Amino acid sequence: MHRANVAFALSLLREREYKAIKVLARIRNEFAHKWDGTAFDTDEVSKLVKSFPPEYFIYVDGTNRAKFNRVASDVVQELLGRYQYAEEICQILPREYRSIFDLSDEERRQFLKVQNKN
């Protein structure tokens, strides 16, 4: 969730994606922290599945597990596309906002050569 919070703050996540990630994390916690077992048809998980943004369920119906899988799949696909978006933003950032670690290997070598000459 910390990464999702930062990504949302940087506008790398849409609001619906952010909300979906929060619900996915809560469902994950339901399964991870219950010793007596949890299933997709329990009241708590059913309530969480119903709290997913409704945009994910246009033309979709099914079990809680199917809905969970659908949202998880959609979010992963959206984030894979977001990687390209983030790459493009890095290319247009002014140089003073870039770290040396954001440079390509060749750019880093050139930068270090200049620094060593000074």
N, C-alpha and C positions, 0 to 999 in steps of 0.2 A: 504494500500500500504506500510505502514511502516513495517509491519510484513513481507510482501512479500520481501521487500528490504533486510531485515535482513536475512531471510531464504535463499535468493539467495546468499547473501554474505557468508553465512556459508555452501554453496553448498548443501543445503537441497532441493533446487528446480533446476530442469533442466532449461535450457534457454528457451525452448519452453513453459514450464509451466509458467515461469515467464512472458514471453510475453503475454500469454493467460490471465493471471491474470490481467495484466495491461489493456488489452482491455476490459475484463469483468468489471473492475472498471470504466473505462471511459463510457461504455454503461450504467452501473448502475447510474452514475452521470448524464447522459443525461436524464434519466427517473426521477431522484430525484430532479433535479434543474430547470426543465422547468415547468412553471405555465400553459402554453398553451397546454400542453399535448405532448406526444411523442409517436411514434409508431415504430415498427421494420422496417417499410418500408420508413421511412424518409431518406433523403440523408445522413445525418450525421451518423445515426445508420448503414445504409447500408455500408457506407465507413468503419466504425469501424469493422463490421462483416467481411468484406473482408480483414481486416488486421490481422485476427487470423492466427496463424501458419498453413500452409496448411496441415501439417501432421494429423491434427484433422479431415480432410474431405476426407480421402481416402475412397472411396466407399460410400460417403455420399453426398446427394444432397437434397435440400429442401429450405424452406423459411428462412429468416433471423432469425426468432424466433426459428425454428427447429435447425438451426446451433448454435445459442446462447445456447440453451438447451443442445445440444450435447457437446459443449466445456465445459460448466459449469459442466455437469455430469462427463465427462472424467477427468477434473482437480480434482474434489472431490475424485474420485476413486483413482487417482494417489497419492493424498495427504494422503488418508487413508493408503495406502501402505507405504508411507514415514514415518508414525508414527512408524512402526515397525523398519524401518531402523534407525531412531533416537534413539530408545530404545537400539538397538544393539550397536550403537556407544557409548552411555553412559556407557554401560557395559565394554567396552575396554579402556575407558579413564583412564589414571593414576589417582590414588586417589588424588594427589595434585591439580588436575584440577576440582575436584568435590566439590560441596558445600554440607554442611550438609543437606540442603533441598533436595538434589538429592539422599540421602541415603534412604533405606527402614526404616520403623519404628523400626525394630529390630536393624539395624546398627546404627541408630541415638541414641537409648537407650544405646548401648554399648559405643559409642563415648562419650556421656555425662557422663557415669559412669567413664570412664577413665579421663576425664577432671576434674570431681569433686574430684577425688582422688588426683590429682596434686594440 
